[in-house]
């Protein structure tokens, strides 16, 4: 069952890929059910990555949100360059 395997892996302390984490969270959110359909949880931060969502429309960022993303990328790059 999709999601259950990933959730069990999480519970055992093993590392998950981003996709596995999303499937595990969807499993938990659906009450331990695999789902297999659009949950319509548009307020969920993981909804955009949910494999069964019907809407494939990308979320549009405001100019302010774009500026924050750019600043975060710059900070991450700066931190990784100084760590090496």
C-alpha positions as CSV (number, residue, x, y, z in Angstrom):
1,X,0.0,0.0,0.0
2,X,1.5,3.4,-1.0
3,X,2.2,5.5,2.0
4,X,2.0,2.7,4.6
5,X,5.4,1.3,3.6
6,X,6.9,4.8,3.7
7,X,5.3,5.6,7.1
8,X,6.5,2.3,8.6
9,X,10.0,3.2,7.3
10,X,9.8,6.6,9.0
11,X,8.6,5.0,12.3
12,X,11.6,2.7,12.2
13,X,13.9,5.7,12.0
14,X,15.1,5.2,8.4
15,X,15.7,8.2,6.1
16,X,13.0,9.0,3.6
17,X,13.3,10.7,0.2
18,X,11.1,13.8,-0.3
19,X,8.6,11.7,-2.3
20,X,8.5,9.0,0.4
21,X,7.9,11.7,3.0
22,X,5.0,13.1,1.1
23,X,3.4,9.7,0.6
24,X,3.8,8.9,4.3
25,X,2.2,12.2,5.3
26,X,-0.7,11.6,2.9
27,X,-1.2,8.2,4.4
28,X,-1.3,9.7,7.9
29,X,-3.6,12.5,6.8
30,X,-6.0,10.1,5.2
31,X,-6.4,8.2,8.5
32,X,-4.2,5.2,7.5
33,X,-5.7,4.8,4.1
34,X,-3.8,4.7,0.9
35,X,-6.1,7.1,-0.8
36,X,-5.4,7.0,-4.5
37,X,-7.6,10.0,-5.3
38,X,-7.4,13.7,-4.9
39,X,-7.9,14.5,-1.2
40,X,-8.7,18.2,-2.1
41,X,-6.5,19.3,0.8
42,X,-5.6,22.5,-1.0
43,X,-4.6,24.1,2.4
44,X,-2.0,21.4,2.9
45,X,1.6,22.6,2.2
46,X,2.3,19.2,0.6
47,X,-0.8,19.3,-1.7
48,X,1.2,20.7,-4.7
49,X,3.3,17.5,-4.6
50,X,0.5,15.1,-3.9
51,X,0.6,12.4,-6.6
52,X,-3.2,12.2,-7.0
53,X,-4.1,15.8,-7.1
54,X,-6.4,16.8,-10.0
55,X,-5.1,20.3,-10.4
56,X,-1.7,20.4,-12.0
57,X,-1.7,24.2,-12.0
58,X,1.5,25.6,-10.4
59,X,1.1,28.0,-7.5
60,X,1.9,31.6,-8.5
61,X,4.2,33.5,-6.2
62,X,3.7,37.1,-5.4
63,X,6.7,39.4,-6.0
64,X,7.3,39.5,-2.3
65,X,7.3,35.7,-2.1
66,X,9.7,35.5,-5.0
67,X,12.1,37.9,-3.3
68,X,12.1,35.8,-0.2
69,X,12.8,32.7,-2.2
70,X,15.7,34.4,-3.9
71,X,17.2,35.6,-0.6
72,X,16.8,32.1,0.9
73,X,18.7,30.6,-2.1
74,X,21.5,33.2,-1.8
75,X,21.8,32.5,2.0
76,X,21.9,28.7,1.4
77,X,24.5,29.1,-1.3
78,X,26.6,31.4,0.8
79,X,26.4,29.0,3.8
80,X,27.4,25.9,1.6
81,X,30.3,27.9,0.0
82,X,31.7,28.9,3.4
83,X,31.4,25.3,4.7
84,X,33.6,23.9,2.0
